[in-house]
Amino acid sequence: MNSVTKQRQQLPNFLGLLSSLCFFFGSLLFLPNSAIYATVGVWCFVMGSLIMFIIYAMSIKNTGKSTSS
């Protein structure tokens, strides 16, 4: 894997990690002892979903691009 390919993959990987963290912490806020923060949990889920959408949009955009130099 060349350096250009690695650089192209870093942003989607970072966004995937960020999305996972949003979903994880959002789900914790739905537990009974954190019910007062459920609205924040909903927004964490919304942000996680938006980030996932961005990742897939980037993937579709890059599908047509050639990775050869």
CYANA upper distance limits for C-alpha pairs under 8 A (distance plus 0.5 A):
  1 MET  CA      5 THR  CA      6.84
  1 MET  CA      6 LYS  CA      7.34
  2 ASN  CA      6 LYS  CA      6.92
  3 SER  CA      7 GLN  CA      6.62
  4 VAL  CA      8 ARG  CA      6.73
  5 THR  CA      9 GLN  CA      6.78
  5 THR  CA     67 THR  CA      7.43
  6 LYS  CA     10 GLN  CA      6.80
  7 GLN  CA     11 LEU  CA      8.03
  8 ARG  CA     12 PRO  CA      8.24
  9 GLN  CA     13 ASN  CA      6.64
 10 GLN  CA     14 PHE  CA      6.59
 11 LEU  CA     15 LEU  CA      6.56
 12 PRO  CA     16 GLY  CA      6.45
 12 PRO  CA     55 ILE  CA      6.25
 12 PRO  CA     58 MET  CA      8.38
 13 ASN  CA     17 LEU  CA      6.78
 14 PHE  CA     18 LEU  CA      6.70
 15 LEU  CA     19 SER  CA      6.49
 15 LEU  CA     51 ILE  CA      6.98
 15 LEU  CA     52 MET  CA      8.14
 15 LEU  CA     55 ILE  CA      7.44
 16 GLY  CA     20 SER  CA      6.66
 16 GLY  CA     51 ILE  CA      8.02
 16 GLY  CA     52 MET  CA      7.40
 16 GLY  CA     55 ILE  CA      7.80
 17 LEU  CA     21 LEU  CA      6.76
 18 LEU  CA     22 CYS  CA      6.76
 18 LEU  CA     48 GLY  CA      7.98
 18 LEU  CA     51 ILE  CA      8.33
 19 SER  CA     23 PHE  CA      6.82
 19 SER  CA     47 MET  CA      7.89
 19 SER  CA     48 GLY  CA      4.84
 19 SER  CA     49 SER  CA      7.71
 19 SER  CA     51 ILE  CA      6.30
 19 SER  CA     52 MET  CA      6.92
 20 SER  CA     24 PHE  CA      6.56
 20 SER  CA     48 GLY  CA      7.38
 21 LEU  CA     25 PHE  CA      6.52
 21 LEU  CA     48 GLY  CA      8.38
 22 CYS  CA     26 GLY  CA      6.26
 22 CYS  CA     44 CYS  CA      5.55
 22 CYS  CA     45 PHE  CA      6.78
 22 CYS  CA     47 MET  CA      7.35
 22 CYS  CA     48 GLY  CA      5.65
 23 PHE  CA     27 SER  CA      6.50
 23 PHE  CA     44 CYS  CA      6.82
 23 PHE  CA     45 PHE  CA      5.92
 23 PHE  CA     48 GLY  CA      6.30
 24 PHE  CA     28 LEU  CA      6.96
 25 PHE  CA     29 LEU  CA      6.97
 25 PHE  CA     41 GLY  CA      7.69
 25 PHE  CA     44 CYS  CA      7.73
 26 GLY  CA     30 PHE  CA      7.45
 26 GLY  CA     40 VAL  CA      7.67
 26 GLY  CA     41 GLY  CA      4.46
 26 GLY  CA     42 VAL  CA      7.06
 26 GLY  CA     43 TRP  CA      8.09
 26 GLY  CA     44 CYS  CA      5.42
 26 GLY  CA     45 PHE  CA      6.31
 27 SER  CA     31 LEU  CA      7.76
 27 SER  CA     41 GLY  CA      6.91
 27 SER  CA     45 PHE  CA      8.39
 28 LEU  CA     34 SER  CA      7.98
 28 LEU  CA     41 GLY  CA      8.06
 29 LEU  CA     34 SER  CA      5.69
 29 LEU  CA     35 ALA  CA      6.97
 29 LEU  CA     37 TYR  CA      6.26
 29 LEU  CA     38 ALA  CA      5.98
 29 LEU  CA     40 VAL  CA      7.80
 29 LEU  CA     41 GLY  CA      5.59
 30 PHE  CA     34 SER  CA      6.78
 30 PHE  CA     35 ALA  CA      6.24
 30 PHE  CA     37 TYR  CA      7.97
 30 PHE  CA     38 ALA  CA      5.86
 30 PHE  CA     41 GLY  CA      6.91
 31 LEU  CA     35 ALA  CA      6.63
 34 SER  CA     38 ALA  CA      7.49
 37 TYR  CA     41 GLY  CA      6.91
 38 ALA  CA     42 VAL  CA      6.73
 39 THR  CA     43 TRP  CA      6.94
 40 VAL  CA     44 CYS  CA      6.70
 41 GLY  CA     45 PHE  CA      6.83
 42 VAL  CA     46 VAL  CA      6.75
 43 TRP  CA     47 MET  CA      6.56
 44 CYS  CA     48 GLY  CA      6.55
 45 PHE  CA     49 SER  CA      6.58
 46 VAL  CA     50 LEU  CA      6.67
 47 MET  CA     51 ILE  CA      6.62
 48 GLY  CA     52 MET  CA      6.72
 49 SER  CA     53 PHE  CA      6.70
 50 LEU  CA     54 ILE  CA      6.80
 51 ILE  CA     55 ILE  CA      6.78
 52 MET  CA     56 TYR  CA      6.81
 53 PHE  CA     57 ALA  CA      6.58
 54 ILE  CA     58 MET  CA      6.60
 55 ILE  CA     59 SER  CA      6.69
 56 TYR  CA     60 ILE  CA      6.68
 57 ALA  CA     61 LYS  CA      6.64
 58 MET  CA     62 ASN  CA      6.58
 59 SER  CA     63 THR  CA      6.58
 60 ILE  CA     64 GLY  CA      8.16
 61 LYS  CA     65 LYS  CA      8.25
